[in-house]
Amino acid sequence: MTSQTVWQALVLPPWRFLASWWPWRALAFVATSAVMAPVLVAVLAVTILLLPIWAILVASVDRRRLRLLGLPLLASGHVRVPPGERQNWLGVRLTEPATWRELVSLIAGLVFGAVSLLVLFGQGLTLTMIVGVAVMARQREGTIHFFSDFAVHLGPENWWHPLPLLVIALPVFAYITALLAALHGACARWLIAARVAEIDERVTRLTRSRAAIVAANEAERRRLERDLHDGVQQELVAIAARLGMLELELAAGDARATRAALDAAHAQTERALGALRDTVRGIHPAVLSDHGVPAALSELGGRSAMPLRVVDRGFPRLTPEREAAAYFFVAEALTNAAKHTSAPFVRVTLACDGGSATVTATDSGHGGIDEGRGSGLRGLGERADALGGRLLVHSPVGGPTTLTLAFPYVELGMHAEEDSRAHSAR
């Protein structure tokens, strides 16, 4: 039988348990508990208001310490806070049941730590007394009174008599330490491990996010198929017809009709190229990759039916994925404003402050946008969340409507510089 945890080790035959690493691993766990307890008491005495934060930190340490007892690394019961929502981190944590279970675990850990400190002190004192008595007896004779009338006379000739007690004390202490570590570990594991409901919630959120991304990709695929069918394909069919007419005119030998058919085929080809450029631009505009979001939005405003006013307050280069999300965010805002409002124009403000790069689109329409009903904004929100950003919609009835897309900028500095150099070199 191979023991995988300290509990399994405790039921092994004594000679196997004592010859294994488990007594030492249990001792390491109990010793760290004994050290952490007084340190935490001293820290909490002056930072009592930060008790929930200390509970989260200590629980994170305990998840790793439990590996000394053979337990796997436990999953956290906390939900992931996106980088763009870090300012709300404490508020989110205080509403989670996992935080309060970890607070109880912290208090239980202080109790177990105090017990561990007393047990280790008692064990150390006992071993020191046994060895100390033998050392003193080797130097001079004396009588040691233990309790009641029980006394032992020791001297240089029988100084070693206390030492066999070590053969009994060490195994007993090993079992006591292992049992204490196992009890503490079981309590901590029960309190700080993620509950099934919490894991199910995280899986559900991940599944919902992936389903939304798949749906958005499928909708984009259908849009491209429709644009190619209704635009480029029809123009190419018309070109084929024009070339057929040109062939007939050439066979008839009518120079004027041939010239007219040639001009019509040339014009049709230009329209097909324009339709193809519009379709490709809808996938990913080249100016966005080459010059960034401000230039791409200026180009978008030049061909948009809804007037677009762009205010650039030092918007930085981001990663290609985030720049694409910002571009299509504005495109969706323009589409919504043109379809559902009577606003004369859309104002877009590009800025970078407070560690976030933000794109804000505002129109003076009647407002009342329902974020949950439209697939466009919902898809952009899912896309922003997948990229570590956030989408905020403020659209009171009567207007104005303000849409804000924000991405954390601190962590993107190096990548943005590399992308900028790559685009410049290209």
Secondary structure, 3 states (H helix, E strand, C coil): CCCCCHHHHHCCCHHHHHHCCHHHHHHHHHHHHHHHHHHHHHHHHHCHHHHHHHHHHHHHHHHHHHHHHCCCCCCCCCCCCCHHHHHHHHHHHHCCHHHHHHHHHHHHHHHHHHHHHHHHHHHHHHHHHHHHHHHHHHHCCEEEEEECCEEEEECCCCCCCCCHHHHHHHHHHHHHHHHHHHHHHHHHHHHHCCCHHHHHHHHHHHHHHHHHHHHHHHHHHHHHHHHHHHHHHHHHHHHHHHHHHHHHHHHHCCHHHHHHHHHHHHHHHHHHHHHHHHHHHHHCCHHHHHHCHHHHHHHHHHCCCCCEEEEEECCCCCCHHHHHHHHHHHHHHHHHHHHHCCCCCEEEEEEEECCEEEEEEEECCCCCCCCCCCHHHHHHHHHHHHCCCEEEEECCCCCCEEEEEEEECHHHHHHHHHHHHHHHHC
